[in-house]
Amino acid sequence: MAKLNCKPGDLAVVITAHNPENIGTILRVIKKHHNQNALVDFKGSHIWMAEAPRPMLYDVGGKMVRRRKGAVPDAILRPIRGLPANDEMRVTKTKVDKLPVLEVV
């Protein structure tokens, strides 16, 4: 099995889509979709159940429908993650002694 882009719980962005309106949608990956053949164009690819804050456009039997929750292929997603745990430990605060004073004229 190929390495997946996302995992359950990830926030992800849709980087390409059958329906261009869905590109750029931020969504949450919920779990593996119960039907891995749910999307005709992505048979054999890993399919997630995901939820978005705004409805995405789906082609269901030739009819266009909007849904906030639905099947999304891993191949079209890129996760949005912070720094890995080890990197977060190396981030430190920078102390600023003096801020520049701006004079308004």
C-alpha positions in Angstrom: 0.0 0.0 0.0 1.3 3.5 -0.9 2.0 6.0 1.9 -1.1 8.0 2.6 -1.1 11.8 2.7 -3.6 12.1 5.6 -4.7 10.3 8.7 -7.9 10.4 10.8 -8.2 13.7 12.7 -6.1 15.7 10.2 -7.2 19.0 8.8 -6.5 18.9 5.0 -6.9 21.0 1.9 -8.3 19.8 -1.4 -5.6 20.5 -4.0 -7.4 19.1 -7.1 -10.9 18.0 -7.8 -13.4 16.7 -10.4 -15.5 19.7 -9.4 -13.1 22.7 -9.5 -15.4 24.5 -6.9 -14.1 22.1 -4.3 -10.4 23.1 -4.8 -9.1 24.9 -1.7 -11.7 23.5 0.6 -10.4 22.9 4.1 -11.9 19.7 5.7 -11.4 17.3 8.6 -10.5 13.7 7.8 -12.8 11.6 9.9 -12.1 7.9 9.1 -11.6 5.4 6.4 -14.7 5.4 4.1 -16.8 2.2 4.4 -16.9 1.8 0.6 -13.4 2.1 -0.9 -15.0 2.0 -4.4 -17.3 4.9 -3.6 -15.7 7.2 -6.2 -15.6 6.0 -9.8 -12.5 8.1 -10.8 -10.5 6.8 -7.8 -11.1 3.0 -7.7 -8.1 1.4 -6.0 -7.2 4.6 -4.1 -7.7 5.2 -0.4 -11.0 7.0 0.3 -11.7 9.0 3.5 -14.9 10.1 5.1 -14.4 13.8 5.6 -16.3 16.8 6.8 -16.0 20.4 5.6 -17.4 23.6 7.1 -19.1 24.5 3.8 -20.8 22.0 1.5 -18.7 20.4 -1.3 -20.1 19.6 -4.7 -20.6 15.9 -5.5 -21.8 14.2 -8.7 -24.2 11.5 -7.5 -25.6 9.4 -10.4 -25.3 12.4 -12.7 -27.0 14.7 -10.3 -25.0 17.5 -8.6 -25.5 17.6 -4.9 -23.9 19.6 -2.0 -22.8 17.8 1.1 -20.7 18.9 4.1 -19.8 15.2 4.8 -18.7 12.7 2.2 -16.1 10.5 0.5 -12.8 12.2 -0.5 -9.8 10.4 -2.0 -6.5 10.7 -0.1 -4.8 11.5 -3.4 -6.4 14.9 -3.7 -5.7 16.0 -0.1 -2.7 17.6 1.5 -2.6 17.7 5.3 -2.3 20.9 7.3 -0.1 20.2 10.3 2.0 22.1 12.7 5.6 21.4 13.5 6.5 17.8 14.5 6.6 17.3 18.3 10.5 17.3 18.3 10.6 20.6 16.4 8.1 22.2 18.7 10.5 21.7 21.6 13.2 23.7 19.9 11.0 26.8 19.3 11.8 29.5 21.9 10.5 33.0 22.6 12.5 35.9 21.5 12.7 38.8 23.9 12.3 42.3 22.5 14.0 44.9 24.8 12.8 48.0 22.9 10.3 48.5 20.2 11.0 51.3 17.7 9.0 54.4 18.3 7.2 55.8 15.3 6.5 59.5 15.1 3.3 60.6 13.5 3.6 63.9 11.6 
